[in-house]
């Protein structure tokens, strides 16, 4: 359709986070001087993404907003690398592409690569640090093609780590770093942020299914494993980023959030607190069922991915 006849996009981003056979979706609108507003949350069958997107176009007016899709954890890798100090910034991507050859299990010449700058002064290292996000072309192309076929081209592609960064940034204490732990059905992700940017991230072998298991002995074993994994992560953070103070570890929403926090708090040397999304976001448009911890857990990454600035040009 010629640009002259296109309707302007409405405020807010719709994020789509595929999770196996289903996908989580969220519409979030940023507002100047106010808390970002979560307008709706939804879940859709995802066995046929093209058909799902066409249905969502009708039911959720996806074509009226900017759209961002999340890659699944198996589709990309995040690596911390030194910035190529001897090269101008414009050449970093190409230089790092070939540096990744021995670190990823897919072809780097056609891979999609993004560079995230780590805030200066966070570590003792003199050389600037980067987080490189690399995704195989075979993972990105189908996602793009399915959306294009549905007439809903993505305006951005995101990953779990940066989606969680966006949420953590809303609660980050000034001048200090913060960690956010998000436990999903099959794994957990821990992100460290500072000055609203990602310092580091770690995917952990710790699942929501284990933490909320009905058998008390299995749940206790999962809690013990969680403490060890978090202690290891906090020690590693302190060694790598000793120039900043870690204020706290936030535990994301889950049905057993408070019980888990109460177990962790006396066993870690860093304060542990429950993430309160209602204190950071306007959830008033959501039905009560969608503000339950289990539902917020399911949609947390979609909410984070939709916490984007508005000044991104629309796709053609």
Buried (B, 14 or more C-beta within 10 A) or exposed (E): EEEEEEEEBEBBBBBBBBBEEBBBBBBBBBEEEEBBBBBBBBBBEBEEBBBBBBBBBEEBEBBBBBBBBBBBBEBBBBBBBEBBEEEEEEEBEEEBBEBBEEEBEBEBEEBBBBBBBBBEEBBEEEEBBBBBBBBBBEBBEEBBEBBBBBEBBBBBBBBBBBBBBBBBBBBBEEEEBBBBBBBBEBBBBBBBBBBEBBBBBBBBEBBBEBBBBEEEEEBEEBBEBBBEBBBEBBEEBBEBBEBBEBBBBBBBBBBBBEBBBEBBBEBBEBEBBBBEBEEBBBBEEBEEEBBBBBBBBBBBBBBBBBBBEEEEEEBE
